């Protein structure tokens, strides 16, 4: 799953040939992907989830209106639980997934949850990835999930991809925050959040907001900072709800240690 960089593919109309998995690999994927989806559900069952602030989002998607979900990469494990919940409720949630053969694993896991992927790479063909996501919103009424700091970081630095998608597709952005009462942080670039078993996990959903089509770099920077602030606000709301210590972007020590 990828973010969108400043020069941000849909499986439909993606440029260039894509490698196809061999029959043997396809057979393996058909077995492995459902098992991985089952493993995810089993892991999620260990946590006590609570969703806050989604009333405005529910009103928006009730009529089939798409949105752009925006959150930090470190929350993929817990935020994907919420996306699976929305999928079950009929919301067309989608992710941008690499067109490589390895990306097929993610595609099939999404299919196990009732979702379809937008195929593309933000790093190799960013403009095509942007067009693919915009088409998914406009044509298919899908709601893409974008990790603002991407797959490589810097951690909690908001890249403008989500804003560009929202502008072009004229879809509102929904900032999403998350926190766990007790958790571990993995020793990865994003300090990925892994709640401890039986921990209370809060997903804080912000109100959908429109992004104005303002030209110029200054406008983009202002909107980028606004989105970053909105997502961080939802993070603070979630942390306060569970009584967790705030996790700052500059934190670099203690990875892997249990947090309060």
Buried (B, 14 or more C-beta within 10 A) or exposed (E): BBBBBEEBBBBEEBEEEBEEBEEEBEEEBEEBBBEBBEEBEEBBEEBBBEBBBBEBBEEBBEEEBBBBBBBBBBBBBBBBBBBBBBBEEEBBBBBBBBBEBEBBBBBBBBBBBEBBBBBBBBBBBBEBBBBBBBBBBBEBBBBBBBBBBBBBBEBBEBBBBBBBBBBBBEBBBBBBBBBBBBBBBBEEBBBBBBBBEEBBBBBBBBBBBEBEEEEEEEBBEEBBEBBBEBBBBBBBBBBEBBEBEEBEBEEEEEBEEEBE
